[in-house]
């Protein structure tokens, strides 16, 4: 099973020196086929942030309160690193709770979780990276829109990582633009939408709510990892989630070569 996750906008601060705080080594990251592309994005981001602060803030979409992210990006080549699973924070990662997984579940997480990134393309949770600010929606002056930039490298690197099993795609739209499973990989892929169900004047109404969406996705990944469930495909995934107590709806797509779209319906966190 390969689980595709979005990153978080907010990130933990890197360790300053000591164990785990060594500077970035691009060649040590997973998916070595992305190394050249990572180097190109990193170089342009560092150059951008070491130059005109106003331009960097505009390109990165930073508010005045986030201007400190520009200096952090400019210092990325020598910045201390932490495992990606510690760098990414926020609602999804809080619910996933990587630090509190039992050893067996942690090994499954290290093997199956892949976090997409505007800067790195995609990393595994054990990859050592510095804290940074660069979303997939950024359009760099030289390389252009990162979602489009990553499509070529990802198309070459990701099918091998997908292997022969289930691909559980929990990415947001911006990060999904960097790689779209195709062919037989798409048929083994399931996307998940989380819907909040409320009864208003006796009528059920469903809506997408960001907090419910992120928290539920983090929790269901944790439950799969803890239970040791390894579904072979989307149908088996839906059954496994129901066994774990989730209300899941969705059917196989009418046409081949398409991912399954599953809805997880929740009433409360």
RODO-2510 file (C-alpha; in nm, 4 decimals, decimal comma):
residues 269
     n   res          X          Y          Z
     1     x     0,0000     0,0000     0,0000
     2     x     0,1206     0,3487    -0,0901
     3     x    -0,0460     0,6425     0,0881
     4     x    -0,0119     0,9849    -0,0742
     5     x    -0,0356     1,2748     0,1725
     6     x    -0,0269     1,6535     0,1412
     7     x     0,2323     1,8402     0,3479
     8     x     0,1414     2,1030     0,6050
     9     x     0,1817     2,4771     0,5571
    10     x     0,3158     2,5127     0,9104
    11     x     0,6279     2,3136     0,9910
    12     x     0,8280     2,2336     1,3003
    13     x     1,1560     2,4169     1,3508
    14     x     1,4695     2,2198     1,2598
    15     x     1,7002     2,0843     1,5257
    16     x     1,9933     2,3187     1,5822
    17     x     2,3056     2,1027     1,5763
    18     x     2,3419     1,7682     1,7487
    19     x     2,1943     1,4373     1,6434
    20     x     1,9472     1,4691     1,3598
    21     x     2,0447     1,8295     1,2865
    22     x     2,2897     1,7683     1,0014
    23     x     2,2532     1,9860     0,6897
    24     x     2,0482     1,8667     0,3937
    25     x     2,1905     1,6033     0,1587
    26     x     1,9702     1,5841    -0,1497
    27     x     2,1241     1,2558    -0,2560
    28     x     2,0109     1,0877     0,0662
    29     x     1,6383     1,1434     0,0056
    30     x     1,4029     0,8713    -0,1137
    31     x     1,3009     0,8585    -0,4808
    32     x     1,6499     0,9381    -0,6150
    33     x     1,5027     0,9947    -0,9594
    34     x     1,3794     1,3309    -0,8268
    35     x     1,7235     1,4511    -0,7125
    36     x     1,8017     1,6684    -1,0148
    37     x     1,4584     1,8316    -1,0117
    38     x     1,4836     1,8910    -0,6359
    39     x     1,8192     2,0602    -0,6835
    40     x     1,6758     2,2931    -0,9467
    41     x     1,3800     2,3997    -0,7293
    42     x     1,6011     2,4412    -0,4232
    43     x     1,8538     2,6550    -0,6097
    44     x     1,5902     2,8897    -0,7494
    45     x     1,4045     2,9162    -0,4191
    46     x     1,7250     3,0020    -0,2317
    47     x     1,8240     3,2602    -0,4945
    48     x     1,4774     3,4155    -0,4860
    49     x     1,4726     3,4431    -0,1063
    50     x     1,8305     3,5738    -0,0823
    51     x     1,7392     3,8617    -0,3139
    52     x     1,4460     4,1039    -0,3175
    53     x     1,2325     4,0343    -0,0097
    54     x     0,9221     4,1969    -0,1566
    55     x     0,9430     3,9858    -0,4705
    56     x     0,9999     3,6689    -0,2676
    57     x     0,6982     3,7467    -0,0476
    58     x     0,4819     3,8027    -0,3560
    59     x     0,5943     3,4819    -0,5291
    60     x     0,5493     3,2709    -0,2161
    61     x     0,2215     3,4374    -0,1185
    62     x     0,3440     3,5360     0,2271
    63     x     0,1657     3,7799     0,4555
    64     x     0,3701     4,0363     0,6537
    65     x     0,3591     3,8094     0,9577
    66     x     0,5352     3,5309     0,7631
    67     x     0,8279     3,7322     0,6260
    68     x     1,0634     3,5339     0,8477
    69     x     1,0045     3,2364     0,6171
    70     x     1,2016     3,4181     0,3464
    71     x     1,5238     3,4257     0,5474
    72     x     1,4664     3,0633     0,6462
    73     x     1,4397     2,9621     0,2809
    74     x     1,7531     3,1580     0,1908
    75     x     1,9492     2,9561     0,4483
    76     x     1,8172     2,6136     0,3431
    77     x     2,1457     2,4651     0,2118
    78     x     2,3064     2,4850     0,5572
    79     x     1,9961     2,4489     0,7727
    80     x     1,9590     2,1643     1,0224
    81     x     1,7273     1,8790     0,9287
    82     x     1,4755     1,6519     1,0979
    83     x     1,2831     1,3514     0,9652
    84     x     0,9996     1,4686     0,7432
    85     x     0,7535     1,2969     0,9772
    86     x     0,8606     1,5431     1,2473
    87     x     0,8769     1,8492     1,0198
    88     x     0,5154     1,8304     0,9016
    89     x     0,2593     1,9401     1,1605
    90     x    -0,1045     2,0480     1,1588
    91     x    -0,4450     1,8825     1,1906
    92     x    -0,3828     1,5791     0,9661
    93     x    -0,0443     1,5018     1,1206
    94     x    -0,1735     1,5561     1,4745
    95     x    -0,4476     1,3000     1,4086
    96     x    -0,1992     1,0620     1,2446
    97     x     0,0267     1,0824     1,5519
    98     x     0,3395     0,9285     1,4022
    99     x     0,5381     0,9685     1,7248
   100     x     0,2948     0,7500     1,9190
   101     x     0,2612     0,4613     1,6732
   102     x     0,3748     0,1230     1,7992
   103     x     0,6980    -0,0091     1,6393
   104     x     0,5231    -0,2320     1,3841
   105     x     0,2862     0,0457     1,2749
   106     x     0,5795     0,2868     1,2541
   107     x     0,7628     0,0513     1,0184
   108     x     0,4537     0,0305     0,8018
   109     x     0,4316     0,4112     0,8006
   110     x     0,7932     0,4476     0,6917
   111     x     0,7337     0,2028     0,4105
   112     x     0,3980     0,3277     0,2858
   113     x     0,3606     0,7037     0,3488
   114     x     0,4687     0,9492     0,0809
   115     x     0,4332     1,3244     0,1475
   116     x     0,4084     1,5525    -0,1562
   117     x     0,5943     1,8848    -0,1518
   118     x     0,6415     2,1867    -0,3745
   119     x     1,0128     2,1868    -0,2926
   120     x     1,1033     1,8162    -0,2741
   121     x     0,8424     1,6662    -0,5054
   122     x     0,7697     1,3870    -0,2582
   123     x     0,9491     1,2470     0,0463
   124     x     0,9089     0,9580     0,2860
   125     x     0,8611     1,0325     0,6556
   126     x     1,2130     0,9198     0,7437
   127     x     1,3827     1,1532     0,4958
   128     x     1,5890     1,4263     0,6663
   129     x     1,4767     1,7704     0,5451
   130     x     1,4941     2,1252     0,6807
   131     x     1,1890     2,3346     0,7642
   132     x     1,0897     2,5402     0,4571
   133     x     0,8091     2,7368     0,2950
   134     x     0,7178     2,6558    -0,0652
   135     x     0,3746     2,5256    -0,1579
   136     x     0,2862     2,3387    -0,4763
   137     x     0,0823     2,6409    -0,5838
   138     x     0,3945     2,8615    -0,6127
   139     x     0,5033     2,9843    -0,9559
   140     x     0,8787     3,0428    -0,9550
   141     x     1,0120     3,3025    -1,2012
   142     x     1,2387     3,0553    -1,3807
   143     x     1,0832     2,7104    -1,3415
   144     x     0,7217     2,8244    -1,3525
   145     x     0,4256     2,6684    -1,1736
   146     x     0,5547     2,3892    -0,9499
   147     x     0,2514     2,1666    -0,9997
   148     x     0,3287     2,1537    -1,3719
   149     x     0,7063     2,1409    -1,3209
   150     x     0,6875     1,8239    -1,1132
   151     x     0,4665     1,6280    -1,3545
   152     x     0,7510     1,5019    -1,5704
   153     x     0,9834     1,3873    -1,2905
   154     x     0,6913     1,2384    -1,0962
   155     x     0,5614     1,0477    -1,3979
   156     x     0,9006     0,8768    -1,4221
   157     x     0,9528     0,8123    -1,0499
   158     x     0,6117     0,7359    -0,8985
   159     x     0,4891     0,4266    -1,0881
   160     x     0,7771     0,2235    -0,9432
   161     x     0,6946     0,3443    -0,5915
   162     x     0,3288     0,2538    -0,6463
   163     x     0,4298    -0,1086    -0,6995
   164     x     0,1466    -0,3561    -0,7533
   165     x    -0,0767    -0,2684    -0,4590
   166     x    -0,3299    -0,0111    -0,3473
   167     x    -0,2587     0,3610    -0,3854
   168     x    -0,4546     0,5611    -0,1272
   169     x    -0,4588     0,9211    -0,2478
   170     x    -0,5350     1,1709     0,0295
   171     x    -0,3752     1,4760    -0,1343
   172     x    -0,5388     1,8141    -0,1741
   173     x    -0,6032     1,9400    -0,5284
   174     x    -0,2826     2,1463    -0,5601
   175     x    -0,0633     1,8486    -0,4744
   176     x    -0,2681     1,6037    -0,6794
   177     x    -0,1836     1,8154    -0,9847
   178     x     0,1814     1,7050    -0,9650
   179     x     0,1028     1,3400    -1,0369
   180     x    -0,2125     1,1730    -1,1615
   181     x    -0,2097     0,7930    -1,1562
   182     x    -0,2801     0,6443    -1,4980
   183     x    -0,3611     0,3055    -1,6479
   184     x    -0,3512     0,0081    -1,4146
   185     x    -0,2128     0,2248    -1,1324
   186     x    -0,5252     0,4415    -1,1528
   187     x    -0,7442     0,1329    -1,1249
   188     x    -0,5632     0,0481    -0,7983
   189     x    -0,6031     0,4034    -0,6670
   190     x    -0,8686     0,5288    -0,4258
   191     x    -0,9296     0,8949    -0,3480
   192     x    -1,1132     0,9846    -0,0282
   193     x    -1,3491     1,2726     0,0361
   194     x    -1,4677     1,3382     0,3923
   195     x    -1,8229     1,4666     0,4296
   196     x    -1,9763     1,6013     0,7486
   197     x    -2,3371     1,4939     0,7918
   198     x    -2,5813     1,7197     0,9774
   199     x    -2,9567     1,6946     1,0182
   200     x    -3,1205     2,0334     0,9643
   201     x    -3,4978     2,0567     1,0108
   202     x    -3,5214     1,6808     0,9738
   203     x    -3,3221     1,6730     0,6505
   204     x    -2,9677     1,5372     0,6235
   205     x    -2,7212     1,7823     0,4730
   206     x    -2,3619     1,6943     0,3834
   207     x    -2,0722     1,9303     0,3379
   208     x    -1,6940     1,9309     0,3105
   209     x    -1,5366     2,0944     0,6169
   210     x    -1,1594     2,1383     0,6164
   211     x    -1,0991     2,0456     0,9809
   212     x    -1,3121     1,7299     0,9587
   213     x    -1,1446     1,6398     0,6309
   214     x    -0,7876     1,6653     0,7590
   215     x    -0,8488     1,5105     1,0994
   216     x    -1,0455     1,2174     0,9592
   217     x    -0,7830     1,1420     0,6933
   218     x    -0,5089     1,1429     0,9567
   219     x    -0,7114     0,9199     1,1857
   220     x    -0,8040     0,6649     0,9189
   221     x    -0,4405     0,6322     0,8082
   222     x    -0,3395     0,5768     1,1702
   223     x    -0,6106     0,3130     1,2110
   224     x    -0,4989     0,1282     0,8967
   225     x    -0,1357     0,1332     1,0086
   226     x    -0,2177     0,0243     1,3640
   227     x    -0,4447    -0,2575     1,2464
   228     x    -0,1818    -0,3781     1,0026
   229     x    -0,4346    -0,3745     0,7192
   230     x    -0,2833    -0,3966     0,3700
   231     x    -0,5744    -0,3804     0,1199
   232     x    -0,4970    -0,5065    -0,2303
   233     x    -0,7274    -0,2565    -0,3988
   234     x    -0,9970     0,0083    -0,3477
   235     x    -1,2762    -0,2424    -0,2866
   236     x    -1,0762    -0,4113    -0,0126
   237     x    -0,9934    -0,0682     0,1313
   238     x    -1,3614     0,0269     0,1570
   239     x    -1,4345    -0,3021     0,3341
   240     x    -1,1389    -0,2584     0,5701
   241     x    -1,2461     0,0937     0,6648
   242     x    -1,5997    -0,0259     0,7350
   243     x    -1,4550    -0,2976     0,9584
   244     x    -1,2664    -0,0222     1,1421
   245     x    -1,5912     0,1651     1,2068
   246     x    -1,6002     0,4180     0,9217
   247     x    -1,9108     0,4951     0,7165
   248     x    -1,7826     0,4547     0,3606
   249     x    -1,9711     0,5039     0,0346
   250     x    -1,8549     0,4631    -0,3235
   251     x    -1,8415     0,2188    -0,6099
   252     x    -1,5995     0,1184    -0,8818
   253     x    -1,5824     0,3761    -1,1655
   254     x    -1,7914     0,3066    -1,4735
   255     x    -1,4844     0,3178    -1,6992
   256     x    -1,1518     0,1412    -1,6589
   257     x    -0,8320     0,3357    -1,6009
   258     x    -0,9972     0,5617    -1,3420
   259     x    -0,9453     0,5865    -0,9636
   260     x    -1,2194     0,4906    -0,7213
   261     x    -1,3790     0,7848    -0,5384
   262     x    -1,4754     0,6959    -0,1814
   263     x    -1,6738     0,9146     0,0584
   264     x    -1,6216     0,8841     0,4331
   265     x    -1,9211     1,0302     0,6149
   266     x    -1,8737     1,1663     0,9675
   267     x    -2,1001     1,3399     1,2147
   268     x    -1,8369     1,4492     1,4648
   269     x    -1,4609     1,4286     1,5215
***
